[in-house]
């Protein structure tokens, strides 16, 4: 606390004393102890302190535990959580999974910003809606650096943030511009937010350049999400010092697969190959399939500068024009990349399968391999379709076995989302010149099925109780009876019944249904739903709503199974080049095989939680880069007309996704001049008060590109015709109530 030489205003003391007592709520203090702790020295100020304590007691904020001793009063009205702002300035504080979010009205958020950890005063409930409250304290800032556009005036400057959920501009003294020029995109660091001030102070720490330029915008996205531009010199130096040679003494410790047909299957433009498949027919007629994963942990040792950097990044991030790798190139593109015609160290899951893809034996351990061929997905797909090409017998056998594994997964409740992924063709300057879609075909599914098999069986080997394992008709040659460590799982919780009920109520109007109550039947009904809507006008809408009904998958040491895949045990083992949880799983597997231990449960859980958070951040950054390219792609198409599908409806406007390029923009409610439209939240649609005209989720519409704002990364559209109006709704336009 700052020293208080002069008599302080009573209001200031009120807030400071209450804050101090709340932060030390387990203790009681007399006014002398408080004065000493708060560095209040003069008699006059100590008298004011005593008056303040009495006033706090009178108002019910503190209690007098014994004569002259005060303590913050415990109250359930105060809650702590993470604040999540909307673009309109209101917010929600997420308390926990068990408690409802607390709604924060506009101007009741104090000096909190999106993502901050805050303390809120929760008001008494006024009905069935979400509880309301106000922020009384920011406990911890989510971040202190922000991206925005600088506006320089003769005496001061402001930075307007790019992020739509930040509702304050940053005041920057002219002495802290760091060479920035008016209108440029910059990174600022918040220095303080004075009490009573509407805007925080900040200084420019990096200048990106002029808005709209490719490198400026991509670097700004990276800075917004805290993604590093490059590895620190000391990290690169440590990577270059690694001994990456394949040595006979190390080979002698490993199972040798160099004489067995082995190949990789990856995207045509891939630079790192972290998995390979081997196949050979055994004398008993069964098939031995090896799932070989780059042995990253052979080089990446715990508590080194390389490992610390990998922990910090936790994942590789794939922006629209580049990869921000988890590991330096020496590892990701060379030592740990299973490049063709090179010997490499691997950690492998090897399965003996009969002709019906039933597992007869399995083995996990360190290996050395030699990749005979590097396939692209397109090449393998051609071999599957034509039954001709290099290693056709191996490819066709693996495809046949994979399809049996896939059918078994389907029968047991695995859900198949098959949404196309949007990709851009970029010119040499990074400008988008075309759009294409990545869809999964048999070649992709072949790799996916064997990676899922490895992930599932490694999770079972690490985490399944022995009595369950002994009931299976499988050999466990390298199982041991040592006490199991905690395991890092990839879990996906069962969707809540109310979410499924909402989904079922909505799809029912199109003649579909979702089973509720039985886990396996629900999954099967969702698969049938996703199959039945293929190529229908409601496909995009129903796929989107189905995804939204599902919880997010996360990493944790607490196994609850993976609902979406239908697995009781599941982890990530197959991509240690780009995911840190896979590195942890490799170490856990090695520890079990060697009868040792890796990390304690709480240490693993902390790393798992951090990995989940970084995964979400990476996904947000990837979406931001795609959105930027979508806006840029339509920048020279203002006034052009496209066919679209209504992909979202809110009270502020209607989102439309263009069919041919998947670019999404908004028609704002205020720009719909032909009528006054009311948001019908329950039915995902907008209804005209006067005409009864309806815009529903999934409707086909024709739109014109109105605006492409590169700075805000926003697309604005306008309707050029109206969808068909339903007569029963024209007759009853008053039955739609505006959401409160």
N, C-alpha and C positions, 0 to 999 in steps of 0.2 A: 504494500500500500504506500502511496505517496505521503511524505511528511506533511503535517498540518500545522504550520506556524501561526497562521492567522485564524481568526474565528471563522468557522466554515458555515455556509448556509445550511439551515436545518434540513432542507430537502435532500441535499447532497449527502449529509450524514445519515439520514434515514435509509437511503439506498445502500450506502457503503456498509453500515453496521449490519443491516439485514443480510447483505451478501456474505459478509464475513461469518456471521452466525450460521448461515445455511451451509457454508463450506466446512464448518466445524461443528456440525449438528450433533455429534456424539458427546460434546463437552458443554459445561456451563461456565460462564465468565462473570466476574463482577466488573464494574466500570473501570477500575484501575487496571485489571488484567487486559481488558479490551483496549484501553488507551495505550498501554505499552505495546501490545501486539500490532495495533494499527498506527503506531508511532505518533500518537496525539500527545503533545508534551505540555502545552500551556494549561493553566488552571481553568481559564475561560472556556477553552475547547472541551476540557474534561467535564465541565458543568453542562455544556451543551450535549455531550455524549450521554450523561445521566438522564437529561430531559428526553433525549431521543429514545432511550431504552424504555422509559415509562410510557412514552407515546406508542411505541411498538407493542408494548404489553397491552395497552388500552385498546388498540385496534385488532388485537388477536394474532399478531404475527410472531410474538415470542411469549414464552412463559417464564415466570419467576420460580425456579426449582427450589430455592431456599432464599431466605432474606438476602437481598442484594445480589443474587446470582441469576443470570439470564441464559436462556437457551432457545434456539429456533424451534418454533412449534411445528410438530409433525402434522402433516395434512395430506390426505389422499388426493387433494385437488391438484397437487403439483405432479407432473409427469415429465419424463425425459425421453426424447426420441429424435429421430432424424427428420428434418423439415424438407418437404417436397413441394416446390412451388408449381403453380399452373402458369400458363402464359398470360393469364388475365390478372395476376397479382395476388390472388388468393393462394392458400397453401394447405397442406395436410401434414401433420406430424405423425410419423409412423412409430408407434410405441413398441409393439411386439406382434408376433404372429397370433397371439391369443387375444389381444385387446384391439378394439376398433381404433382406426385412425382418428385424430383430433383435427377438426376443421378450423383453420385460422382465417378469419375474415380479412378483407383488404384493410391495410393500415394497422393491423394488430400483430404484425410480425416483427416489430421493433427493428433492430439492425441485423436481423438474421438474413442469410443468403442460402440459396439452394444447396442442400446437402449438409448443412451445418448440424451439429449436435446441439439441441436446445432444451431448455426447461420451459414448460408451458403451464399456465394456470388454467385448469379445465373448469368451465362453467357448469353449473347444475344442468342436467339433461332436460330438454324441453319436448321430448317426444321420441319417436322411433328412429329419427335420423342420426347422423354421426354427431358425437359430442363436439361442442365448440370450445375454443379457448383462445388465449393470447400468449405470445412469447414474452417471458419475463427475463430471460437470460440466454445468451449464447455461450455454451459451455466449451465448445471446440469448433474451430473453423474447418470446413471440409477442404478448402483450398484458399490460397491468398494471391494466386496469380491468375489473371484473366485476359482473354483476347478481346480486342475491340478496335474501333476506328477512332482516331484522334481528331478532335476539332480544336484548333488553336485560335485564340482571340488575342488582342493586344496585351492583356494583363494576366490571362490565365488560359488553361486548356482543360477540356473534358474528354474522357474516353467513353464512348458509347459501346457497351459490351455486345458481342455477337450473339451470345447465348440468350435465347428468348425468355428463359426463366429467371434472368437477373433483371431486377426492376429499378436499379440505381445506376447513374453514371458515376465515373470516378474523376474526382477533381485532381488535376496534375499541375503543380507549380511550374512556371516556365523554366525554372532552374533544373527541373527533373525530366526534361523532354528526351534526353539521350540522343539528340540528333534527329528526332522524328519530325516529319513535315506534315502540314495540314492534310487531312484526308487519308493518311497512310494507316495500314493495319499494324497494330503493335501489341506487345505483351506488357501488361502493367502488373506491379506488385503492390498490394494494398499495404499502406504504412500505418494508418490509424483511422479510427472512426470516432470522432469526438462526440461527446454527449450533446444532444440537441441539434447536431448537424444532420442535414438531409442526405449528404453525400460523403462517402469515405474518401480519404486522401490516398493518393497512389503515386508511384514513380514508374516511368517507362524503363523496362529492363531489356527489351529487345524490339527491334524494328524489322518487320517482315517485308514491307514494300507496299505497292499500290494494290488496292482491292481489285479482284477480278483476274489477276494474273495467276497462272497455275501454281507456280512454286510458292507464291505468297499465301494462297488459300490452303494448300496442303500443309505447309509449315504451320499455319495458324491453327488448323484442325489438330495437328500433332501437339501443339502447345496447349490448346484448350483442354485436351484430355491427358496432358502430362506425359506424352510419349517422347522418349529421347530421340534426338536427331541422329546420334551416333554413339558408339561406345567410347568411354573415357580412354585416353591413351594408355593408362596403366592396365586396363582390362584387356585391350588389344595386345599389349606387350606380354601379359601373362598367357594369352592364348597362343601367341607365336612361340613361346618357350616350351609348349607341350611337345613331348616326344610322340609323334603320330606314326612312327614306323611299325609295321607288322613284324613281330619278332618270334623266332622259333620257340623260345622258352615260354612265351605266353600262349602260343598255339598249342603247346603240349598240355596246357591246363584246360583246354576247351574241346568240345565235341566238334569234329571236323566234317563240315558239309561241302567242302570245296569240290568234291567229285560228284555231287548230286545236282541235277538240273535246277537252276535257281534264276529267277528274274524279278524285275520290278515293274509295276504298272502305276503310272502317275499321269497328271496332266501334261500336255505336250510342252508347256512352257515352264515346267517345274525345274528348280535348281537343286533342291535337297530331296533325297530319296531315303526316307527313314524306315521303310518296310519293304520286305521282299518275301516271295513265296518259293518254296522248293517242293518238288513232287517226285516220288519214286514208288514203283510197285514192289511190294515185299514178296518174299517167297511163298507166304501163305495166301497170297491173292489180295490182301488188303492194301490200302494206300497210306503212305506216310506223307503227311502234309506238314511242312515246316513254316511257321510264321516267324520270320526273322526281323528283329527290331534293332536298329543301330544301338550299340552299347555306349551310350552317352556317359554313363556313370563310370566307365573305365577311365575317362579323361576328366570328368567333372567331379571333383572331390569336395566333400562337405567342408564348410568354414574357410574356403579359399575365396579370393577376390572374384573369380569366375562364377562360383556358386552363389555368392552374395548378390552378384548382378543378375543371375538367372532367377533367384528368389524375388528380387525387386520387380523384375519385368513380368515374371510368372507365365507369360504367354507371348507367342509371336502375334503380331497384329497385321492384318492384310488389308491395306488401304487400296483404293481403286487403282493406283499406279505403282505401288511399291509394297514391300514387306518390311516391317519393323521387327527384326528377329529377336528371339529370346537369347540366342547364343551367337558369339562372334562367328564370322564367315569361316575361319579356320576349322571350326567344329561343324557348323551347320551345313556348309557346302563342300567340305573336303573330308576331314577325318571321320565324321559320322554320317556321311552321305554314301549310300550303298550304290556307288557308281558302277556302270558296266565294266567288266574285265579288270576288276580290282578286288584284292582280298580285303575283307573288312571284319572287325570284331562285332559280334551281335549278342543280344540276349534273346533267346528263342523259346517259343512254345511249339512243341512238336506233337502232332496227333496221329495216331494210327486209326484210320477210319475203314470200316468195311464198305462194301459196294452201296449200302443204303445210308452212308454218311453217319453211321453210329460209331461213337468213340469206343475203341477197344483198349487203348492205352494212351497215356499222355506223359510228357516229359518237359520239364522246364530247366533251363540252364544256359551257361555261357557257351558260345559257338564261334567258329570262324567260317565265313562263306566266301564264295566267288560268284558274282552275278554274271550269268552268261549273256543276258540280254536286257535292254531297257525298252520297255513297251510304253506307248501312250495309250490312254483309254480308247482313243479312236481306232488304233491298230488292233487292239484286242477285240473291240466290238465287231470289226470287219471279219476277224477270224471266227468269232462266234456265229455270225450271220452267214458266212460263206463256207464255213468248215474247211478253210484252207489258209495256209500261212505258216510262218516259222513257229515251231513248238506247238503245232495245232493240237496234237494228241493231249499234251499237258493242259493246254488252255481249255479244251472241250471237257476234259475230265474234271478239272477244277470248277468249271461252270456248272456241270451236272451235279456235283456234290454240293456246291453253294446253293443251288436251287432247292435241294432237299432240305438243307439247313434252314433256308428262308421259309419254306412251307411249314416246317415244325415251329418256327418262331411265330408265324401267323396263327397257327392252331392254338398256341399257348398264350396269345393275347398281345403280341407285338403290334404296335400301331405304325402305319407307313404314311408319312407325310412326304409328298413328292412334288414340292413347289419349285418352280423354275427359279434359278438364281440369275440376277441381272448382271451382265458384264458389258464393259465398253471397249470398243476399238479406239485407241488414242493415236494421234499423230506424233511426230517427233517433238512437238512442243507440249504434249500432254493434253491437247484439246480433243474432246470426244468427236469422232467422225462416224460412229455407228454404234448400234446396240445389238447384243446377241444374248441368248439365254442358255445357261447350262442346265441340262436336264439329266437325270440319272437313267442310264441304260444298264444292260446286263453286265457290261465290263466294270462299271462303277460298283454295282451290287455284288459282284464276285469278290472284289477286294473287301467291301464292307462286311460281307458275311463272315469271312475268315478273320478279319480284325475283331469283330464282335465275339466270335468264338474264343479267340485268345484272351480278350478282355474279361469275358465271363468266367472262363476256366481259371485264370490267374486269381480273380477275386474269390472264387470258391476255394482254391488251394490255400490262399492266405487266410480266409476268414471263416470257412465252413467248419463247424464243430466236427470232431473226429467221428462221433457216433453216426452223423449223417453221411460222412464220406464212406464209412464201412458198409453202409446199406447199398452203395452203388456197385455195379459190376464193372469196375474200372480198376486198372492197376495204378498203384500210387508208389512207384519205385523210389521216389526221392522225398516222400513224406517223412517228417520226424515228429517225435512226441514232445518237443520242446514247447514251452509256454508261448502262445502266439502273441505277437505284438499287436497293437492297434493297427487297423488297416485304413488306408484312404480309399473310400468308395466314391463312385459317381452315382448319386441317387436322384430319383425322380418320383415325387410323391404322387399319391392317388388324387385325382381331381376331386374337389368338394362336390357333394351332391347338389347343392344349390346352383353351382356353376353348370353342372350337367343338366339340371332341370331347366335352367334358362336356355341352354343350347337346344334342348329337346323341344321346348315350347316354340322356339323360333323356327327350327327346321321343319316342324310339323306342318306349317302353312304351305310348304313345298311338297308335302307328301312323304317326308322322311321321318325317321325316329332314332332315338338313342336310348339304349337300355340303361337303366339306373339300378344300382344296388348290388350287382354281381360284377366283380372286377374283370373277370375274363369275358363275360358276355358284353360288358360295356365296351371293352377294347374291340371285340369282334364287330359290334354294331357301328363303332366309329370307323373301322376299316371299310365296312360296307357302305357307310355314308360317303366317305371320301372317294370310293370307287364309283358310286352311283352318280355323283355330281360332276364327274369328268365331262368336260366340253359342254356343260350346261351354263346358262347365263348366271346362275347363282353360285357357280363353282368358287370364284375368288372370295366371295363374301362368306360362304360357309366354311371354306378352308381357314380363313382368317379367324372367324369366330370359334372354330374348333381349337385352333392353336391358343387363342386367348383363354379358353376354358381350362387349359392345362397349367399346372404350376411349373416353375423353372427348375431345370436340373442343376444341382450344385455338388460340390465336393465336401465330404464330411467323413469323420470316423464313425459316425452313428448310422449303421446300415438299416435302411428301410426299403431296400430294393429299388428297381428301376421300372416304374409302371409302364412307361412308353414302350420299352423293349420287352416287357414281360419277363424280366429276369429277377430272381430273388437276390442274386449277388452280381455286382457289376463294378468294374473300375476302369481306369484308363492306363493302359500299358504300352500302347502301340505308337505313340508320338512324342518321345522324350526330347526330340530336337525342338519342338515348338510348344510343349506344355510341361510346366514344372510338376504337376501332380504325377505325371508318368515317370519322371525322374524319381520321385519319392517311392512310387510303386516298385520300380526296379531295385531300389535300395532295400525295400522291405522284403522283396522276393529273394534277393541275394542273402540277406540276413537270415531268413528262414532256412534256406538251403545250406547255409554254413553254420547253423545252430548258434547264431549270435542275435543281437538286437540292434535296431536302428535308432528310433526316437521314441520318447514318451508320448502317450496319447494326447496330452494337452498341447505339446509342441506340434504334433501332426495336425491337430484340429486348427490351431492358429494358422499354419501354412495353408491348410485346405480352405479356410475362410478367406484368407488373402487371395488365393488363386481364384476363388469364385468371384470376388469383387473385381479383380483384374480382368477376368473373362468378360464380365458385363461391360466394363469400361472399353475393352477392345471392340466388342460388338457395337457399342454406341459410336465409337470413332469410325468404324467401318461404314456404318449407316450414314454418318455425317459426310464421309467422302463420296459415297454413292449419290447422296442427295445433291451435293455440290455439282457433280458431273451431270446429273439430270437437269438441273437448272441451266447449266452452261450449254448442254445439248439443245435445249429448247430456246436458248437466247436469240438465235437468228430465225426463229419460227413464229415470232409474234404475229398474230392475226391468222395463222393457219388453223384449219379445222381438223379435229381428230374424233374418232369414235372412242368412247370411254365407258368404264363401269364405275358406278358409285361405290367407293370402297370404305367410306366412313361418313357418319352423320353426327354432328354436334350442334348445340344451340348457336354456335358462332358461324357455322357454315357447313358446306358439303364437300367432302373429298372425292375426287374423281381420279381413277388410274387409267391412263391412256393404254388401249389394248395393244398397240403395235410396239411400244417401247417401255411399258411399265412405269413411265414417269407419272408421279402423283402431284396434283395441285389442288387448290381450294377455290370453290365459289363461295364467297362470303355472303352471309345472310343479308347484310346491309346493302349488298349490290344486287339483290334479287328484287327488282323494282316492280315486277308485275303483280305482286301481292304481298301481304304481311304473313310471313311464314312462322309456324309454331313447331317447336321441336317435340316430337312424339318419341320419348326416350325408350319406352317399353318395346316399341315396334321398329326402332332404328330407322326413323324416317322423318321428313319435314312435310308439314301439311299447310297449304294456303288457307287462311281464314275465310277469304271471300270466295275463291274459286274451288276450294277443296282439292286443288292440284297436289299430287303426292310425289315426292322424291324419296325412294326407298333404297336401302342398302341392296346392292346387286343389280339395280336397274341399268339398262343400256342407255346412254345419252350421247349427244353430239356436243362437243365443246370447242371453244375458240381459245387459243393461248392469248391471254391478256397482258401478263407481265411476268418477267423472269428476273428476280432480284438476287444477283450474285452475292451481295453483301449479307443479306438476311437468309440466303439460301431458301427462298420461297418462290413457288410458282402460283400465279393467280390465273384462273380460268373464268370463262363465262359461258352460260348455256346459249346455244343458238336455236334450239327447239325445245319442246316440252315433252316429257314422257307421257304415256297414256294415262289419263285420269280414270280412276275407278269410281263409277257412279254412286256406289253405296257410301263412299266417303264424301262425295260432293253434297249428298243429302244430309250428312251429319258432321259438318265441319266444326261445330262447337264442342264436340265431345273430346277434342284434344286439348289438354291443359298444358300450359307452359310450365316447365320444371321450376320449382322454387329454388 
